[in-house]
Amino acid sequence: MAKFNKTLYQCTQCGGSSPKWQGQCPHCGEWNTLTETVAAPAPAANTRYQSWTAQTQPVQQLSQVQAEEVPREPSGIEELDRVLGGGIVKGAVVLLGGDPGIGKSTLLLQALSAIGSTRKVLYVSGEESPQQIALRASRLVVDAARVRLLSEIRLESILATLQTEMPEVAVIDSIQTLYSDQVTSAPGSVSQVRECAAQLTRMAKQSGITIILVGHVTKEGSLAGPRVLEHIVDTVLYFEGDSHSSYRMIRAIKNRFGAANELGVFAMTDRGLKGVSNPSAIFLSSYRDDVSGSCVLVTQEGSRPLLVEVQALVDDAHGFQPKRLTVGLEQNRLAMLMAVLNRHAGIACFDQDVFLNAVGGVKINEPAADLAVILAMVSSLRNKSLPEKLVVFGEVGLSGEVRPVTRGQERLKEAAKLGFERAIVPVANKPRQAIDGLEVIGVERLSEAVEYCTRR
């Protein structure tokens, strides 16, 4: 029989295929995302995983379906439960991505050891040998007797083992190393990743096994493989953090069973990852309020308010083109805020080098950081520190107005708990009842906030 070796080009973003290579994907419009792969022949009918895919569900009226609260089981790690929405859900599929060496396997081995005290767990490793995993377990001082281990990369063997063992929680490390006999391309290709993820998800839904997939990331920081991988799973978690820092953060990008954008903070120790219950205190551990160019922002990560120090350095430009650099903040928004500061507060920075940094490796994406960024720049430009024990939050519009942000009351309470005495906030976020020990200054215009900080 002739070998089937038709070549196709598949998009790593949307998974669409094209018969020839093109610079732009014809399906999603992304550039330079088509990769060469070998198309697989269609499998014989009724031969793929008949034992657990042949069952069909009857059509029902939506009103007849009983809506029940999804039960959750704790993972034994409080910060992991936070980003999962309260705990592990039966039959859920979780995708955990992050840079190499950031601590994905370490965290999951710790979690499986804790879960294994009450439930049956299975660790499937496609990247490391059993001896390497045993060495990590010994270094982390976890109970290795609670974790069952399988070293395998063939999908059909893994599915057979899951049917035989029937664990309550299974970890696949990693999805890019698996391959299926039904697909002829190499492990890690678009078709292999998509097929393996789809079959594992179907297995999880029909058997009730909670499956946690470990995913690689690209050099841009996004999950490797087709974009459809994120659509298949129930929860997508990203491991963040600077490799030179001992702190790691897990952010929930998608969660069908809880709130998205939740943040869990961990500290890397010689015994593995330990949850940090009060990350604001860590981010402000080296903060000094007598230094110019520094402002404390109260940002909101999911349901958790965080106090983060925003630093700015504004200096005379020494080249033909002034530099604009941000770390942890949105760079495109900086140009807009500089224009608003010039137009509505009369402070020009167009001929200055501007550098911004969110201390602690935190990535701030919400517009509530606008006011803190502007006040930090003004403080650095005039070489004058902001008032003592001051926190700031608020969105700044193009007409110079200060717009309200969500959960203002919770942000102010967190600031008061950490000993701050003053807060500059939008007028709409000013609380009706006074908060003990905290003076709240409500502003409507950017010029009001700048005037308050510069006259003191």
C-alpha positions in Angstrom: 0.0 0.0 0.0 1.4 3.4 -0.9 2.5 5.6 1.9 0.3 8.7 2.6 2.7 11.6 2.7 0.7 14.6 1.5 2.3 17.9 2.7 0.1 20.6 4.2 0.9 23.9 6.0 -1.0 24.5 9.2 -1.3 27.8 11.2 0.0 27.7 14.7 -2.6 30.3 15.8 -5.9 29.1 14.5 -5.0 25.5 13.3 -6.2 26.2 9.7 -4.5 24.4 6.8 -3.3 25.5 3.4 -1.9 23.4 0.5 1.1 25.7 0.1 3.1 28.1 2.2 2.1 31.7 2.4 3.4 34.6 4.4 -0.1 35.3 5.8 -2.6 32.7 7.1 -5.7 32.8 4.9 -7.9 31.9 7.8 -7.0 34.2 10.7 -4.8 36.8 8.9 -1.7 36.2 11.1 1.7 36.5 9.6 4.5 33.9 9.5 2.5 31.3 11.4 2.2 28.5 8.7 4.4 25.5 9.5 4.9 22.4 7.3 3.2 19.2 8.4 2.1 15.9 6.9 -1.6 15.2 6.5 -2.8 12.0 8.1 -5.3 9.7 6.4 -8.7 9.4 7.9 -9.0 6.5 10.3 -11.3 3.6 9.6 -14.9 4.3 10.7 -15.8 3.2 14.3 -12.3 2.1 15.2 -11.0 5.1 17.2 -11.5 4.7 20.9 -14.9 2.9 20.5 -14.9 1.8 24.1 -15.6 5.3 25.4 -16.7 7.4 22.5 -19.5 5.3 21.1 -22.0 6.6 23.8 -24.3 9.4 22.7 -26.3 11.8 24.9 -30.1 12.3 24.2 -31.4 15.8 23.3 -32.9 17.6 26.3 -34.8 20.7 27.0 -32.6 23.3 28.8 -35.4 23.8 31.3 -35.2 20.1 32.3 -31.5 20.3 33.1 -30.8 20.5 36.9 -28.5 23.4 37.6 -26.2 22.4 40.4 -23.3 24.1 42.1 -20.0 22.6 40.8 -18.3 20.8 43.8 -14.7 21.7 44.3 -11.9 19.8 46.0 -8.9 21.6 47.5 -5.5 21.0 46.0 -3.7 21.5 49.2 -2.1 24.7 47.9 -4.1 27.8 48.8 -2.7 30.1 46.1 -3.4 27.5 43.4 -7.0 27.1 44.6 -7.4 30.8 44.3 -6.6 30.9 40.6 -8.6 27.8 40.0 -11.7 29.5 41.4 -11.8 27.7 44.7 -10.4 24.2 44.0 -10.2 21.4 41.5 -13.4 20.5 39.6 -14.2 16.9 38.6 -13.7 16.3 34.9 -12.1 19.7 34.3 -9.1 20.2 31.9 -6.5 22.7 33.0 -3.7 24.0 30.9 -0.7 25.4 32.7 1.9 27.3 30.6 5.1 29.1 31.5 8.8 29.6 30.6 11.2 26.7 31.0 12.4 26.2 34.6 9.9 28.6 36.1 8.5 25.9 38.4 5.5 24.2 36.6 6.6 20.6 37.3 7.7 21.5 40.8 4.3 23.0 41.7 2.3 20.2 40.2 4.4 17.5 42.0 3.7 19.3 45.3 0.0 19.6 44.5 -0.3 15.9 43.5 1.5 14.9 46.7 -1.0 16.9 48.8 -4.0 15.6 46.8 -2.7 12.0 47.0 -3.4 11.9 50.7 -7.1 11.6 50.1 -7.5 10.7 46.4 -5.8 8.7 43.7 -3.5 10.7 41.4 -1.3 9.9 38.4 1.7 11.8 37.0 2.4 11.2 33.3 5.9 12.4 32.3 7.0 12.7 28.7 10.0 14.9 29.3 11.8 13.4 32.4 12.7 9.9 33.4 11.3 8.4 36.6 14.7 8.8 38.3 14.7 12.6 37.6 11.2 12.9 39.1 12.2 10.9 42.1 15.2 13.2 42.7 12.9 16.2 42.6 10.5 14.6 45.0 13.4 13.9 47.4 14.6 17.5 47.1 11.1 18.9 47.8 10.6 16.4 50.7 7.1 15.3 49.4 5.5 12.0 50.1 6.4 10.0 46.9 4.3 7.1 48.0 1.1 9.1 47.3 1.9 9.7 43.6 1.7 7.0 40.9 4.0 7.6 38.0 4.0 6.8 34.3 6.7 7.7 31.8 5.0 7.6 28.4 4.5 9.8 25.3 2.2 7.6 23.2 -1.4 8.8 23.5 -3.1 5.5 23.1 -1.0 4.0 25.9 -1.8 6.9 28.2 -5.6 6.6 27.5 -5.5 2.9 28.2 -3.6 3.5 31.5 -6.2 6.2 32.5 -9.0 3.8 31.9 -7.3 1.1 33.9 -6.1 3.2 36.8 -9.0 5.7 36.9 -7.2 8.3 39.0 -9.2 11.3 40.2 -6.4 13.8 39.1 -3.9 13.2 36.3 -1.0 15.5 35.2 0.3 15.3 31.6 3.8 16.8 31.4 3.8 18.0 28.7 1.2 18.1 25.9 3.9 18.9 23.3 5.7 15.6 23.9 2.7 13.4 23.1 2.0 11.7 19.8 -0.9 9.7 18.5 -0.7 6.7 16.1 -3.6 8.3 14.2 -1.5 11.3 13.1 1.7 10.8 11.1 3.4 14.1 12.0 6.0 14.5 14.6 5.3 15.2 18.3 4.8 18.9 19.0 3.3 19.7 15.6 0.0 21.5 15.3 -1.9 18.4 14.3 -0.4 16.2 17.1 -1.1 18.8 19.8 -4.6 19.4 18.7 -5.5 15.7 18.4 -3.9 14.7 21.7 -5.6 17.6 23.6 -9.0 16.8 22.0 -8.8 13.1 23.0 -7.6 13.8 26.5 -10.4 16.4 27.0 -13.0 13.9 25.7 -11.6 11.3 28.2 -11.8 13.8 31.1 -15.4 14.7 30.3 -16.7 11.2 30.0 -14.7 9.6 32.9 -14.7 12.5 35.3 -10.9 12.6 35.6 -9.4 16.0 36.3 -6.5 16.4 33.8 -3.8 19.1 34.1 -1.8 19.7 30.9 1.6 21.4 31.0 2.2 23.5 27.9 5.3 25.1 26.5 5.5 28.8 25.6 7.0 30.5 22.6 9.7 33.2 22.7 6.8 35.8 22.7 5.5 34.3 25.9 2.3 32.7 24.4 1.4 29.0 24.6 3.0 27.0 21.9 0.8 25.1 19.4 -2.5 25.9 17.8 -4.7 28.6 19.4 -7.5 26.0 19.5 -5.7 24.4 22.4 -6.8 27.2 24.7 -10.4 26.9 23.4 -10.6 23.2 24.1 -9.6 23.3 27.8 -11.6 24.7 30.7 -8.9 26.7 32.4 -5.8 28.4 31.2 -3.1 29.4 33.7 0.1 31.3 33.0 3.2 31.1 35.1 4.9 34.5 35.3 7.9 35.9 37.0 11.5 37.0 36.5 14.0 34.1 36.5 16.3 36.3 38.6 13.7 36.8 41.3 12.5 34.2 43.9 8.8 35.2 43.4 6.5 33.5 40.9 2.9 34.4 39.9 0.2 32.3 38.3 -2.5 34.2 36.4 -5.8 32.7 35.3 -6.4 33.8 31.7 -9.5 31.7 31.2 -11.7 29.8 33.7 -15.1 28.3 33.0 -15.5 27.5 36.7 -14.4 30.7 38.3 -13.3 34.3 37.8 -10.6 35.0 35.2 -7.6 37.3 35.9 -7.1 35.9 39.4 -3.5 36.0 40.6 -1.6 33.6 42.8 1.8 34.5 44.3 4.5 32.0 45.2 8.0 32.2 46.6 10.6 29.8 45.3 12.5 28.2 48.2 14.8 25.2 48.6 11.7 23.1 49.4 9.7 24.2 46.4 7.1 26.8 45.9 5.4 28.3 48.9 2.2 30.4 48.7 2.4 34.1 49.7 -0.6 35.2 51.6 0.2 39.0 51.7 2.0 39.8 48.4 1.5 43.6 48.8 3.9 43.6 51.8 6.5 41.8 49.6 6.2 44.3 46.7 6.6 47.2 49.1 9.4 45.7 51.2 12.0 48.1 49.8 9.7 51.1 49.2 10.8 54.5 50.5 8.4 57.5 50.4 11.3 60.1 50.5 12.5 59.2 47.1 11.4 61.1 44.0 9.9 59.3 41.0 8.1 56.7 43.2 4.4 56.2 43.7 2.3 53.4 45.2 -0.5 52.1 43.1 -3.4 50.0 44.3 -4.2 47.6 41.4 -6.8 44.9 41.3 -5.9 41.3 40.2 -9.2 39.4 40.0 -10.7 39.6 43.5 -7.4 40.5 45.2 -6.2 44.2 45.6 -2.4 44.6 45.4 -0.2 47.5 46.3 2.6 47.9 43.8 5.3 50.5 43.6 5.5 52.3 40.3 8.9 54.0 39.6 9.6 56.6 37.0 12.8 58.2 35.8 12.5 61.4 33.7 15.8 62.8 32.5 17.2 65.0 29.7 17.4 63.2 26.4 21.0 62.6 25.4 20.2 61.4 21.8 18.4 62.7 18.8 15.3 60.6 19.7 14.0 60.6 23.3 13.7 57.1 24.8 10.4 55.6 26.1 10.8 52.3 28.0 8.3 50.5 30.3 8.7 47.3 32.3 5.5 45.8 33.5 3.3 48.6 32.1 1.8 49.2 28.7 4.2 51.2 26.5 1.7 52.5 24.1 -0.3 54.1 26.9 2.7 56.0 28.1 2.7 58.2 25.0 -0.9 59.1 25.5 -0.4 59.9 29.2 2.5 62.2 28.3 0.3 64.1 25.8 -2.5 64.5 28.4 0.0 65.7 31.0 1.3 68.3 28.6 -2.1 69.5 27.5 -4.1 69.5 30.7 -1.4 70.1 33.4 1.1 72.2 31.5 4.0 69.8 32.1 6.0 68.9 29.0 8.1 65.7 28.7 8.5 65.5 24.9 12.2 66.3 25.1 12.9 63.9 28.1 13.9 60.3 28.3 11.1 58.5 30.3 11.6 55.1 31.9 8.8 53.3 33.9 9.0 50.2 36.1 6.5 48.2 38.1 8.6 46.8 41.0 8.5 43.1 41.8 8.0 41.8 38.2 4.3 42.5 38.2 2.5 43.1 34.9 -0.1 45.8 35.2 -2.7 46.0 32.3 -5.6 47.9 33.8 -6.0 51.6 33.2 -6.3 52.3 36.9 -2.5 52.8 36.9 -2.7 56.0 34.8 -2.8 58.5 37.7 0.0 56.7 39.5 2.2 56.7 36.4 1.6 60.5 35.8 2.4 61.4 39.4 5.5 59.3 39.4 6.7 61.1 36.2 5.9 64.5 37.7 7.8 63.6 40.9 10.9 62.5 39.0 10.8 65.5 36.6 10.8 68.0 39.5 13.0 65.8 41.7 10.5 66.1 44.5 9.1 63.2 46.4 5.3 62.7 46.8 3.6 63.1 50.2 4.3 60.5 52.8 2.2 57.3 53.0 0.3 58.1 49.8 -1.5 55.6 47.5 -3.0 56.4 44.2 -5.3 54.9 41.6 -7.5 56.2 38.8 -8.0 56.2 35.0 -7.1 59.4 33.1 -9.0 60.3 30.0 -7.9 62.3 27.0 -9.7 65.4 28.2 -7.8 65.4 31.5 -10.7 63.9 33.6 -10.0 61.3 36.2 -12.4 58.3 35.7 -13.5 55.9 38.4 -12.3 52.3 38.5 -13.9 49.1 39.8 -13.7 47.9 43.4 -12.5 51.2 44.8 -13.7 50.4 48.4 -11.7 47.2 48.5 -8.5 49.0 47.2 -8.8 51.7 49.9 -9.3 49.1 52.7 -6.2 47.2 51.6 -4.2 50.4 51.6 -5.4 51.3 55.1 -4.6 47.8 56.4 -1.0 48.3 55.3 -0.6 51.6 57.1 -1.1 54.2 54.4 -2.6 57.5 55.5 -3.5 59.3 52.3 -5.1 58.3 49.0 -5.8 60.2 45.8 -8.7 58.6 44.0 -11.4 59.6 41.5 -14.3 61.5 43.1 -16.7 58.7 42.2 -14.6 56.2 44.1 -14.5 58.3 47.3 -16.3 56.3 50.0 -19.4 57.6 51.7 -18.2 56.5 55.1 -14.7 57.4 56.3 -12.1 54.7 56.6 -10.2 54.7 59.9 -6.7 56.2 59.5 -7.0 57.0 55.8 -7.6 60.5 54.4 -9.2 60.1 50.9 -8.8 63.0 48.5 -11.2 62.8 45.5 -10.2 64.5 42.3 -12.1 65.2 39.1 -9.3 66.5 36.9 -5.7 65.6 36.4 -4.6 69.1 37.3 -6.1 68.8 40.7 -4.0 65.7 41.6 -0.8 67.3 40.2 -1.4 70.5 42.2 -2.1 68.6 45.4 1.2 66.6 45.1 3.4 69.6 44.0 2.3 72.1 46.6 3.2 70.0 49.6 
